[in-house]
Amino acid sequence: MEYSHSDAELLRQPIGYWSWAAYKAVVTRIQSTLAEIGTTQPQWWVLAQIANADTAKTRGEVSRLLRNYLDSGADVMESEIDATIARGWITEDAEGRLGITAEGRAFYDKAAALQGELEAERRAGISDEEYLTTMKVLQRFIHNTGGHAWHH
């Protein structure tokens, strides 16, 4: 790969810009690819939470967990949970527990395979060691600037 600047010049590049540019590229690619199969990123998050849960999660638990993802907010997550139910991918019982339907499981499996392809695309030419270093450095930037971010 050809980089934008020499190593010496890269050391003077602003992390704010490059982390934003990486965010924009990654999230845009994920969202546009999920849209091609007929879903949104928040609907994918909801499906993943329900499909991978050891025990049934309530609407409130899922909404509280996901509302901070990309600053979605509680209203967006409630709406996306409703949309996922309306699509027939998940159900909600009287206590608010969410369950995945057969149709939802089939769609989840399709979307999960696609997410795996996107992850491989993003990680092409990046070793596990480089990825780990990147994740730790980004978390240090967040910590050093008094930010709060955590992914379960």
N, C-alpha and C positions, 0 to 999 in steps of 0.2 A: 504494500500500500504506500502511496505517496502522501506524506503529511503536509499540512498547510504551511509549516514553518520549520526552520532548523531547530534542533534540540535547545540551543541557547535562546532562541526566540520563543519557543513554546513555554519555557520557564517563566516568561514575562506575560504570557497570555492570561486573560481574566477567566477564572474558574466559573464565575457567574454566567458568562456568555456561553462557554463550552458545555456546562452542565445543562443549561437551558436548551441549547441546540440539540444535545443528545436526547433529552427528555422529549422535545418536540418531534424529533425523527422517530424515536421508538414508539411513542404513544400514537402518533399519526398512523404509523404502519400497522400497529395492532388494531386500532379502531377502524381503519379502512378495510382491513382484511376481514374482521368480524362482520362488518356491514355487508360484505360480499356474500356471506352465508346467512344474512338476515337477523343479526343480533347486534346488541350494543355491548360495550365493554362492561358497564355495570350489570347487565343481565348475565354476562359470562361470570362475573364475580359471584352473583347470587347462585347460579347453577353450581359453580365449583364449591361453594360453601355447603350446599345441600348434598351434592353428590359425594363429597369426601368426608362428611360428618360421621363420627362413630355413633352419636346419638342425635336424635332430632333436635334441631335448633328452632327457636322461636323467631318470628318476624322481628321482634325487638332486638334479639341477640344479633341477627344477621345485619339489620339496619345499623345498629351501634358500631359493629365491627367495620362495616364498609363505608360509612358516611364520610370518613376522613380520607379515603382513597381519592387521590387527585382532587381533593376539596369538593367532592360531590355534594355533600350536605345531606341532612336527614330527609328533606322533601324529595330530592332526586331519588334517593335510595328507596323510599316508600313507593314512589311512582314506578320505579324499575322492578320492585318486588311484585307490585300489582300487574305490571305488563308481563312478567314471567309467568305469573299465575294465569293470566288471560290467554297466553299462548298455549296453555295446557302442559307446560314443562314441569311445574311444581303445583302442589296443593297446599292448602292451609286448613288445619282443623280448628275446632271451636276454641282451643287454648292458644291458638296462634302458632302451633308447631308446623313447620314446613317439611314437606316430603317430595321426593322426585317421582315423576310418573315414568312409565315405560318410554313414552315419546321424549320426555325430558332427558332420560338416560341416553337414548340414542343420539339426541342432539348434542348432549354434553360430550359424549365419546367423539363425535365428529369435530366439535370445537376444540376439545383437548388435543386431538391429533394435529389440528391446525396450529394451536399454540405451541406444540412441540416443534413443528416446522419453523415457526417464527423464532423460537428460542435458538434453534440450530443456526438459522440465518444470522441472528444478532451475534452469536458467539463464534462465528467462522473466523478462524485465524487467531483466536484469543484463548490462551491456555487457562487452565483452572487457576494456576498461580496468579496470572495477570488479573483474572476476574476477581479473585479473592482480594488482591491488593486494591483493586479499584473500589470494591464494596467497602473495605475498611477505610480507605482514604475519603470516600464520600461521607461515611458516617462520622469521621473526624471533622470534616468541614461543617457538618450539621452541628455537632457538639461544640466546636470552637466558636460558632456564631450564635450560640444560645438557641438554636432551633430544636424542634421536637418532631421527630419522624420515626415511626417504627412500623415495620411490617411483620405480622405474626408469623 
